Amino acid sequence: MMLLHRREVITVKRYEPEQMTASSRYQNYFPTLSADIQNDVYARMRELLEEEKEYCDKGNYAHMSQIITSIALYEVLQKHGSSEAEAYRIVSEEMWKFLDPSGMQKLARKSFFLPLMKKIVPFGFEKGSGHGWRYTWHKDDPKNEFRFECNECIYAKILGKRGLLKLGAMCCHADIINYGNLPYTDFIRTRTLCQGGDLCNFRFVRHQTDAGDGWERSRSI
């Protein structure tokens, strides 16, 4: 454990269903479910964690919390009477509901936004990505552009072999929510691994004026 202040302690992140659901984007929704559904989700998560243990390292913890919880919720809701379409709607909408892009939108108003992204995104991905990921970074981009590719992704690997890439596409859409309406900044992505692409291509382009004044925002996927 690492001490922050005298009375503040960081909890060690463990690959345990109870802690993973509490740290996932379903942390507000999960407590509203019945005890039976919660227990079945925990049981299914334990099975999934055993099946996907090669990806259960320190770097992948946040990603695996989303992936494993999403799969378990999607399957268990159907087991308890929801149709496939209803289970998918609930899982996707509850995950998206948790997102709050306001902080990123506020930061994007600053002139240093793109230079900051060029520094913190590669660093953050290095620390927050474990086994199963591969990226291509471009250090020669002009000052008003930032781009990179994700060449290997554990969402596509885990969900693809289970025929659940639609849950991966659901997670891809979270990027649209977070980055798709940034002031002065166009988020451009034309393909992702979870949506049939050979890679995920990310591109951010900075404009001198806000959207609607001299440039047209891209319709990314």
N, C-alpha and C positions, 0 to 999 in steps of 0.2 A: 504494500500500500504506500501511497505517496501523500504526505501531509501537506495541505494547503495553508491552513491556519490552525490554531490550537484546537478548534472544534470542527474543522472541516476535513473530511476524509473522502478520497475518491474510492468508489467501490470497484473492486476487481471485476472485470468483465468475464463472465463465464458462459460457456456454451450449455446453458440450462434453459429449458423452455420458459420458466417463470420470469427469468431475468431478460431473456430475449424479447418476449412479448412486451415487457415493460419499457424496453428501450427502442422498440420498433415504432413505425408510423401508425400502428394500431393501438398505441398505449392509451388513448382516450376511449376508443371503441371497445376494446377487449373486456374491460370491467363491466360493461353493460350486458354481456352475454350471460346466459344461465350457467350454473355450476357444471351441469352435464356437458354442455358444449365446450366450456373452458377445459375440462378434464380430458375430453376427447381430442381437443387441439393439442394439449400438452403431450398426450400419448402418441399422436401422429408425428409431432415434432421430434420426439425421441427416436422414432423409427427413421425419419428423414436425416437426422443428424448422424446416425450410424451409417446410413447409406452414402452420405456425402462428407464423411469425415476427412477426406483428403483436402477439402477446402476450409476446414474449421481451424484456421490459424489466427493469430493475433490481428493481422492486417485485414482479414476478411470479416471481422465480427459484425460491423454495422451492416454490410451487404447481406451476410447470411441471416441476420435478424429479420431483414425484409423478405428475403427469398423463402426461408423456411416457414415463417409465420404466414406469409401469403398463401403458400401451397396448402398448409394445414387448414387454414380458415376456409379456403375455397372448397376443399374436399369435405370437411366436417359439416359445413353448412348444408351441403347437398345430402349428406348422411342424415341430417336432422330435418329434412323435408323441403329445403329450398330447391328450386329448379337450377339447372346449370347457369342459365342466363341471370337469374336472381342472385345466385352466389357470386358470380362475376361482377355484377353491378354493385353489390354491397362491398366486396373486397376493394374494388377500384375506387369507388366514391369515398369510402372511409379513409383510404390511403391518401387520396388527393386532398381531402378535406383538411388533413393534418398540416399540409404545406402552407407556408406563409412567405410569399416572395417579397413582401414589403421592405425588408431589410436590404435585400439585394438591389431592389429598385432604387432605394434611397442612395446606396453606395454608387450605383451606376451614374448618378448625376454629377459625380466628382470627376474632374479631369484626369485624375490618376487611376481611374478604374481599370482600364485595359492594361497599363503597365503593372498594376498590382496583380491582376489575374494571371499575367504571364509568369509571375514569380510564385504565387501561392498555390495555383492549381497543380502544377507538376509536383511541388513539395507535398501537398495534401494527398494527391493520388499515390505518391510513393509510400506515404505512411499509412494510407487507408486502403491499400490494395495488397492482398496476399497472393497465395498460389492461384494460378489460372488466369492472370491478367497480362496483357501486353499492350503498350502504347507506342505511338510515334509522335515525337514532339518536333516542332519547327522553330528553330531559333533565329531564322533569317527573315521572319515576317516583318512587314513594314509596321511603323509605330501605331497605326490605326487598325491593325488586324491581329487577331490571335487565333491560331488554329492548331488542332491536333487530331489524331485518330486513335480510336480504341480498336485494336486488331484481334484481341481475344478478351472474352467477357464471361464471367462465371454465371451470370443470369442466363445467357444463351446456352451455355454448356449444361447447366443443371435443368433448366426448364425445357430446353429443346429435346432432350432424350426422354422426357416425360410427356411430350406432346402438349406442353403448356406454355408455348411461346407467347400466347396472348397475355399471360401474366407478366412476361418480360416487356411486351409492348406497353402494358399498363405502367410499368416503371419508367420506360422511356418517356412516356407522356409527362411524367413528373418534371423532366427537364424543360418541357414546353411551358409548364406552369411557372417554374422558377426563373427561366431566362427569356421566355417568349415575348415579354412586354417591357423590356428594360429601356429606360430613357436613353436616347442618343445612341443606342446600341442594337444592332441587328443580330439576332441569333439565327444561324443558318445550319441546318442539318438535313441532308437529303436521303440518308439511309442509315439503318442500324442493323446490328447482328440479329436482334430479336424480331426484326421486321423484314427478314429475308435478304438483307444486305451482306456484302462481303466484309464490311467493317462499319464502325460508327464514325462519321465524319463531323467534327465540331468546328464551327467557325464563328467568331465574333468580330463584327466590323463596327468601328466607332465612327459616328457622323458628327458634324459640327452643330447640327440642329436636331431637335427632337423629332420623333416620328410624325409623319403628316406634313412636314415642312421641308420638302426637297428630296425626300427619299421614301421608298415604299418598303414596309416591313415584309420579310420573307415568310412564306408558309412552310414552316419546317415540320418534320415528323419526329 
